């Protein structure tokens, strides 16, 4: 192989390595059997959530994963492989891929990582069950408002009881 080709491949692997390092989470899937329309719909939904999905040669993925410190992913990089990198919302890649895997039997989740650690299929499934960032913030706000709301109800009840005429 010429040096130019080797340099080009090294550049590609370096770019993929950066994606591994910058991603909060990633999900590796087998997409064989999906129609073009289904893949387009999947990519659109991922893009709207800030997730980048790419189809990359397995040899590049193996080298980039090893360079980024994810040695345990080698076995999932076989066959037709697509990887979805999420850098903003940790749950987005898993949540969207799980939704599409339920909708289309052809999509198979093979593995991934979450915040720098390899994730089992069970962990990816659990992550997919979590709400997105906005949902989590709304749940937190609800929990924080509950004590104030309860005090307000108690004060209102005392005030209403004080207004009743004595019998």
Residue pairs with C-beta under 8 A, 6 or more apart in sequence:
9 60
12 60
13 60
13 63
13 64
13 67
14 64
14 67
16 56
16 60
16 61
16 64
17 63
17 64
17 67
17 68
19 52
19 54
19 64
19 85
20 26
20 64
20 65
20 67
20 68
20 70
20 85
21 68
22 85
22 87
23 85
23 86
23 87
23 113
24 86
24 87
24 88
24 89
24 90
24 114
24 115
25 85
25 86
25 90
25 91
25 92
25 93
25 94
25 112
25 113
25 114
25 115
25 119
25 127
26 83
26 84
26 85
26 86
26 93
26 112
26 113
27 83
27 84
27 93
27 94
27 97
27 109
27 111
27 112
27 124
28 73
28 76
28 77
28 81
28 82
28 83
28 109
28 110
28 111
28 112
29 81
29 82
29 83
29 84
29 97
29 101
29 107
29 108
29 109
29 110
30 79
30 80
30 81
30 82
30 107
30 108
30 110
31 39
31 55
31 80
31 82
31 106
31 107
32 79
32 80
32 106
33 104
33 105
33 106
33 107
34 42
34 104
34 106
34 107
38 100
38 104
38 106
42 53
42 96
42 100
42 107
43 53
45 96
45 100
46 52
46 53
46 84
46 92
46 93
46 96
49 86
49 89
49 92
49 96
49 132
50 86
50 87
50 88
50 89
50 92
51 84
51 85
51 86
51 89
51 92
51 93
51 96
52 84
52 85
52 87
53 82
53 83
53 84
53 85
54 82
54 83
54 85
55 80
55 81
55 82
56 81
56 83
58 77
58 78
58 79
58 81
61 73
61 77
61 81
61 83
62 73
62 74
62 77
65 71
65 73
65 74
65 77
66 74
69 116
70 113
70 118
72 118
73 111
73 112
73 113
73 118
75 111
76 110
76 111
76 112
81 110
83 112
84 93
84 96
84 97
85 93
86 92
86 93
88 133
89 132
89 133
90 114
90 115
90 127
91 127
91 128
91 130
91 131
91 132
91 133
92 132
93 112
94 112
94 114
94 124
94 125
94 127
94 128
95 127
95 128
95 129
95 130
95 132
97 107
97 109
97 128
98 109
98 124
98 125
98 128
99 128
100 107
101 107
101 108
101 109
109 121
109 124
111 118
111 119
111 120
111 121
111 124
112 118
112 119
112 124
113 119
114 123
114 124
114 127
119 127
130 136
131 139
